[in-house]
Each structure stands twice: as structure tokens, then as C-alpha cells.
Amino acid sequence: MRDDYALRAFRAIAEHGSFTRAAAALDVTASALSQTLRQLETQVGTRLLHRTTRRVGLSEAGHELLQRITPALKELDAAMDALRQHGDRPAGLLRLTVPDVVAIALLDPLLGEFMARWPEVKLDIHVDNGLSDLIAEGFDAGIRLGERLQRDMVALPVGGPMRSVVVGSPAYFARHGRPTQPRELEAHDCINFRQISSRALYRWEFAHKGGPRKGQWFEIPVDGRLTVNHVPLAVRAATAGAGLACVLEPFARETLADGRLESVLDDWLPPFAGFHLYYPSRFQVPPKLRVFIDFLREHRSMAGTAQAARHPGRKRPGPQR
């Protein structure tokens, strides 16, 4: 039995809390994984896991072993990955953190083609609507709205301009009427969105459509009986007539197209600079990330070349997704 494989198998079981899920992640059978773990426990002379019919937990020795081997295995993975990058062929594990709107609207239609084109690149995509520390959490790159980027990051725009929409159901508008300007929202039942990272309520953002302040963004706090921190839930609630929701347009595209939702205040919601792929500026771009960047550029007409991004000056509308 290879010691490194047995230790990786143990780590996978500990992380997943399940032989079945760990086996799927390692692409082996659960019985083979169980046999590997038994051999490891025999080799070290102590029980590493507590097994019940419902869950798998670490013993005290298992906790200690996991803490000691995790940094070493990460170093080994990084060393092997670095060696692969010396070749011309992109290879290795590419870890990305993205919000759900990017996963739905940008990546979902493209993943099959990318993986077929680059069979030696493995993708690990973490869908997270908060903010992740790329270095601390071991990500190669992330995708976020421009103003959410950390300092000292290289950023490339992806996906083109975005816009927000204020949406409600036909039944809601039949009962309450349609606002024609943002200040009229105070008379409406609005679905509040609680920011994932800050926990603050998102203040809906609009741009003046005319006059000397045309194009300048301003914020409006809204009120309503429902608060969520999950955008698809806000869309479903609006579809059910619970109130008005302000969301990025891709989340409402389908329901707007089939008439379940209708938009208002469109003249006050112009497009704005959208999402950026970003990575630490001090990192040399490995081939696996370079081909991913080029692939997005090919399919989404990414503008410009990599440059250090330090909080773009123009404020954008829309809560962090």
C-alpha cells in the first residue's frame, strides 16, 4: 500500500465525513476505500475513525494525524503541480471560487467544452456568495464584481456588462400598481436582501436618468416583510407575488421571458461593469489558469489584458451574489 495514497484516502474520508462521498471524490469503490483505511489503521496501530451506521467521525488519534498530514499533503500537491507546469501542456487542479450568478450564467454553458479541450486540467469550482481569501483558502483564482476585489489582485473583465432589474409578478402589479421612479418604492412591499459577508441590508441602487446628475448612482433603502440572503429565493418569492425584488438580470431572465415576472424602473437601471476574474498579482500565471483565461476571453470577449486592479472607481449596483 502506498503511504501517500492511504493518507490521502484518510484525509478524504475525514473531509467528507462519509466513505461513500469520499470514494466518489477519489473515483474508487467504497469497499476499496474501507480496505485502504483498515490497512492504514493496522499500519499505525490505532483506530483513526469512529464508524456508525449514520456517520463517520475522527478519533483523537485521527484528529492529530489529520492536523499533521494536511499541510504536508498540500505542499506535496503544490510541488507536483509546479512540476507539471514546467511542461507546455496545461495540467493539474484548477481551484476557482465564484458566486452563483457566475456559475449559472457564465460557467454552466461552457464547462463541458473546456474540459473536453483540456483533458489534463481538473476543475474544482467552489460556489460561494461571500468573499473568499484566495491565498488562505488555496484557490488559484476567483470571479467577483470589480469593486469587491481585494487589493493587489490582477483582474480581467469577464462576461461583459451587467445590469440589475426590479421585478414583480403581474398579480402584484395589478394589486399595487407600478412604480415609475425609485422614490415610489417606499409605498411598495420590497424583498430585502441581506449581504452575505457584511450581513447588512442591501440598499437598492439606481442611476439618475436625466438632468445634471444623469448617470450618477444613488442608493435607496427599501422596506418589506420578507428578507432573504439567497437571490433565487427572492426571485421565487417575487414570482409568487410576495413583493418586488432587485436582482442581477440573469437570475430573472427566464421568468421575465415567460411572463411570470415583469420589470419596472428600467430607465433607472443602466448596464454597469460586470464580473472580473482575479488572482494574486505576485503569482506567475500557470498554464492551467492561462488556458482558462483564454477560453473565457474567446467565448465572452474579455476586454483588455491583465492589470493590477485596486478597487475600480465606478460604483456598481446590485448586491454581492
C-alpha positions in Angstrom: 0.0 0.0 0.0 1.4 3.4 -1.0 1.6 5.6 2.2 0.7 8.8 0.4 -2.4 7.3 -1.2 -3.5 5.8 2.2 -3.1 9.2 3.8 -4.9 11.0 1.0 -7.7 8.4 1.4 -7.9 9.1 5.1 -8.0 12.8 4.5 -10.8 12.5 2.0 -12.9 10.4 4.4 -12.3 12.9 7.2 -13.2 15.9 5.0 -16.4 14.3 3.6 -17.5 12.5 6.7 -18.5 9.6 4.6 -16.9 6.6 2.9 -19.4 6.8 0.0 -18.8 10.5 -0.7 -15.0 10.2 -0.3 -14.9 7.2 -2.6 -16.8 9.2 -5.3 -14.3 12.0 -4.9 -11.4 9.7 -5.3 -13.1 7.7 -8.1 -12.8 4.3 -6.2 -15.3 2.0 -4.7 -16.4 2.4 -1.1 -15.3 -1.1 -0.3 -11.8 -0.5 -1.7 -11.6 2.7 0.3 -12.6 0.9 3.5 -9.9 -1.7 2.9 -7.3 1.0 2.5 -8.3 2.7 5.7 -8.2 -0.7 7.6 -4.7 -1.3 6.3 -3.6 2.2 7.4 -5.1 1.7 10.9 -3.2 -1.7 11.1 0.0 0.0 10.0 -0.2 2.8 12.6 -1.6 0.5 15.3 -4.5 2.6 16.4 -8.1 3.4 15.4 -8.4 6.6 13.3 -12.1 6.7 12.7 -15.3 6.0 14.7 -17.9 4.4 12.4 -21.6 4.2 13.0 -24.4 3.4 10.6 -25.1 7.1 10.2 -21.8 8.9 10.3 -18.0 8.7 10.3 -16.1 10.7 12.9 -12.4 11.1 13.8 -10.9 9.5 16.9 -8.4 11.5 19.0 -5.5 9.9 17.1 -7.3 10.6 13.8 -7.7 14.3 14.7 -4.0 14.5 15.4 -3.0 12.7 12.3 -5.2 14.9 10.1 -3.7 18.1 11.5 -0.2 16.8 10.9 -0.6 15.5 7.4 -2.8 18.2 5.9 0.0 20.8 5.4 2.4 18.2 4.2 -0.1 16.8 1.6 -0.8 20.4 0.4 2.9 21.0 0.0 3.2 17.8 -2.0 0.3 18.7 -4.2 1.7 22.1 -4.8 5.2 20.7 -5.6 3.8 18.1 -8.1 1.5 20.7 -9.7 4.5 23.1 -10.0 6.5 20.4 -11.8 3.6 19.8 -14.2 3.6 23.5 -15.1 7.2 23.3 -16.3 5.8 21.5 -19.3 3.9 23.2 -22.2 0.7 21.2 -21.6 -1.8 22.7 -19.1 -2.4 20.2 -16.4 -3.3 19.9 -12.7 -6.1 21.0 -10.4 -7.5 24.5 -11.0 -9.5 25.7 -8.0 -11.9 28.6 -8.5 -14.3 30.5 -6.3 -17.3 32.1 -7.9 -20.7 33.5 -6.9 -23.8 31.6 -8.0 -24.8 34.0 -10.8 -21.4 33.4 -12.4 -21.9 29.6 -12.1 -25.3 29.8 -13.6 -24.9 32.5 -16.3 -21.3 32.2 -17.3 -19.7 28.8 -16.4 -22.5 26.3 -16.7 -22.8 26.6 -20.6 -19.0 26.3 -21.0 -17.7 23.7 -18.6 -18.2 20.7 -20.9 -16.3 22.3 -23.8 -13.4 23.5 -21.6 -12.9 20.0 -20.0 -13.1 18.3 -23.4 -10.5 20.7 -24.8 -8.1 20.4 -21.8 -8.4 16.8 -20.5 -5.4 17.1 -18.2 -6.9 20.1 -16.3 -9.1 19.2 -13.3 -11.6 21.9 -12.1 -12.7 22.4 -8.5 -15.3 25.1 -8.5 -16.5 26.5 -5.2 -19.8 28.4 -5.4 -19.7 30.9 -2.6 -21.6 34.2 -2.5 -19.4 35.6 0.2 -15.8 36.8 -0.2 -13.0 34.2 -0.1 -9.3 34.7 0.6 -7.7 33.2 -2.4 -4.3 32.5 -0.8 -5.5 31.4 2.6 -8.1 29.0 1.1 -5.9 27.7 -1.6 -7.8 29.0 -4.7 -6.0 29.7 -8.0 -8.4 32.4 -9.0 -11.9 33.8 -8.3 -14.6 35.7 -10.1 -16.3 38.7 -8.4 -17.8 42.1 -9.1 -15.0 44.6 -9.7 -15.4 46.7 -6.5 -15.4 43.6 -4.3 -11.8 42.7 -5.3 -9.0 42.6 -2.8 -6.1 44.9 -3.2 -3.0 43.7 -5.2 -5.1 41.5 -7.5 -4.7 41.1 -11.2 -8.1 41.3 -12.7 -9.6 40.7 -16.2 -13.2 41.6 -17.0 -15.3 38.6 -18.0 -18.8 38.2 -19.3 -19.4 41.8 -20.4 -21.6 44.5 -18.8 -24.3 43.5 -16.3 -27.5 45.2 -15.2 -29.9 44.8 -12.3 -33.7 44.6 -12.7 -36.6 45.4 -10.3 -39.2 42.7 -10.9 -42.6 41.8 -9.7 -45.4 39.5 -10.7 -48.4 40.6 -12.9 -50.7 39.9 -9.9 -48.6 42.1 -7.6 -48.7 45.0 -10.1 -52.5 44.5 -10.6 -52.9 45.0 -6.8 -50.4 47.7 -6.0 -49.6 49.5 -9.3 -46.2 50.1 -10.9 -43.6 52.5 -9.5 -42.4 54.9 -12.2 -39.4 56.3 -10.2 -37.3 54.9 -7.4 -38.8 57.1 -4.6 -42.2 55.5 -5.2 -40.7 52.2 -3.8 -41.4 53.4 -0.3 -45.1 52.6 -1.0 -44.3 49.0 -2.1 -43.6 45.7 -0.4 -39.9 45.2 -1.3 -38.0 42.0 -0.7 -34.9 42.9 1.2 -31.5 41.2 0.5 -29.1 40.6 3.4 -25.4 40.8 2.3 -23.6 37.5 2.7 -20.3 39.0 4.0 -21.3 42.2 5.9 -24.8 41.0 7.0 -26.1 44.5 6.1 -29.3 45.0 4.1 -28.6 45.9 0.5 -29.7 49.4 -0.4 -31.2 49.3 -3.9 -29.0 51.3 -6.4 -30.2 53.4 -9.3 -28.7 55.9 -11.7 -30.3 59.3 -12.5 -31.8 59.1 -16.0 -31.7 62.8 -16.8 -30.8 66.2 -15.7 -27.4 67.4 -14.3 -26.9 64.2 -12.3 -27.6 61.9 -15.3 -25.7 58.6 -14.9 -24.8 59.2 -11.3 -25.6 56.3 -9.0 -27.6 56.7 -5.8 -29.0 54.3 -3.1 -32.5 53.8 -1.7 -33.2 51.8 1.4 -36.4 49.7 0.9 -38.9 48.1 3.3 -40.9 45.0 3.2 -42.0 41.9 5.2 -39.5 39.5 3.6 -35.7 39.5 4.0 -33.5 36.8 2.3 -29.8 36.2 1.7 -30.4 33.9 -1.3 -31.2 35.6 -4.6 -33.1 32.6 -6.3 -35.4 32.6 -3.3 -36.1 36.3 -3.8 -36.9 35.6 -7.4 -39.3 32.8 -6.5 -41.0 35.0 -3.8 -41.5 37.8 -6.3 -42.9 35.3 -8.8 -45.4 34.2 -6.1 -46.5 37.8 -5.6 -44.7 38.4 -2.3 -43.3 41.8 -3.4 -40.7 43.5 -5.6 -37.1 42.1 -5.9 -34.0 43.8 -7.2 -31.6 41.2 -8.7 -29.0 40.8 -11.3 -30.8 40.3 -14.6 -29.5 36.7 -15.3 -31.4 35.5 -12.2 -34.7 36.7 -13.6 -34.1 36.2 -17.3 -36.2 33.0 -17.6 -39.2 34.3 -15.5 -39.1 37.6 -17.4 -39.1 35.8 -20.8 -42.2 33.6 -19.9 -44.1 36.5 -18.3 -44.1 35.2 -14.8 -42.3 38.4 -13.8 -42.3 41.9 -15.3 -39.7 44.6 -14.8 -40.1 48.2 -13.8 -37.8 51.2 -13.5 -35.7 50.0 -16.4 -34.7 53.6 -17.4 -33.1 54.0 -13.9 -31.0 50.8 -14.2 -28.4 51.1 -17.0 -25.7 48.5 -17.5 -22.5 48.6 -15.4 -19.2 46.9 -15.5 -19.7 43.3 -14.6 -17.6 40.5 -13.2 -13.8 40.1 -13.1 -11.6 37.0 -12.9 -8.8 37.8 -10.5 -5.8 36.2 -9.0 -2.8 37.3 -6.7 -0.5 39.7 -8.6 2.6 38.1 -7.3 1.7 34.7 -8.7 3.1 33.7 -12.1 0.1 32.6 -14.2 0.4 28.8 -14.6 -0.7 27.2 -17.9 -3.8 25.7 -16.4 -5.1 29.2 -15.5 -3.8 30.8 -18.6 -5.9 28.4 -20.9 -8.9 29.0 -18.7 -8.5 32.8 -19.1 -8.0 32.5 -22.8 -11.1 30.2 -23.0 -13.3 32.8 -21.3 -11.8 35.5 -23.5 -12.6 33.5 -26.6 -16.2 32.9 -25.5 -17.1 36.1 -23.7 -14.9 38.7 -25.5 -13.0 39.6 -22.4 -11.7 43.1 -22.8 -8.2 44.2 -22.2 -5.2 42.4 -20.8 -4.3 41.6 -17.2 -3.6 44.5 -15.0 -3.4 45.2 -11.3 -6.9 46.1 -10.0 -7.2 48.3 -7.0 -10.9 48.8 -6.4 -12.4 50.3 -9.6 -13.6 53.8 -9.1 -17.1 53.5 -10.5 -19.6 52.1 -8.1 -21.8 49.4 -9.4 -25.4 48.4 -8.5 -26.5 45.0 -7.2 -25.9 43.1 -4.0 -22.9 40.8 -3.8 -24.0 37.5 -5.2 
